Amino acid sequence: MSEVSPPRILVVDDEPQIHRFLGPALDAAGYAPLRAMTVAEGLRLAAERGPALVLLDLGLPDGDGKLAIPRLRGFTTAPVLVLSARDGEAEKVAALDAGADDYVEKPFALGELLARIRAALRRAGAARREPADAILRAGPLEVDLGRRTARVEGGEPLRLTPREWELLAALARGGEGRVITQRQLLAAVWGPAHVEDAQYLRVYIGHLRQKLGPAAGLIRTEPGVGYRFGGE
């Protein structure tokens, strides 16, 4: 009987102490760490070894890590978690808009990072299993993408406008616990011409929370960045 290989986690960071710290920690948590110290090396290992998840620093010696995210997205669906000492909102938004799944600031607590990794891997696994007309659940909320309906605690379908439905579906499709930027939501619901119209989003998020009632807390604001749907 063949053994199941542990999920590979690719760490792309030019700080040796990060690798000395994360390597044993990831190994102890049941993962197989891969080490890269440049963008080029990270892209090569991602293509050759097929990691389950990528931990990516932004300040790398051969380029900005943000520029590597679209290139990774060209050949892998593995979640990308940014690890960076850059704590500005603009940096977070840019990384998430580029395709990152989450953003963790340095210095970080190991327990939090491992929880973010587990959540990202769960979302990735669920996305692979679910058909386009799946029923997505988060807490007391059930979102039926096929029937375009949503229920709270098994009650009657919520009376949502078409725009409110599209916004809720975009949040649910993004995955539980994942940050979705304002620009991503605006582009998905209103179209690329409206990515700067944040006032639309604030108004409709308010309406949606009112209609969700006891499930309103599932839509969590990430100030200056966007929204996180449910999650840890």
Disulfide bonds with the S-S distance in Angstrom:
none
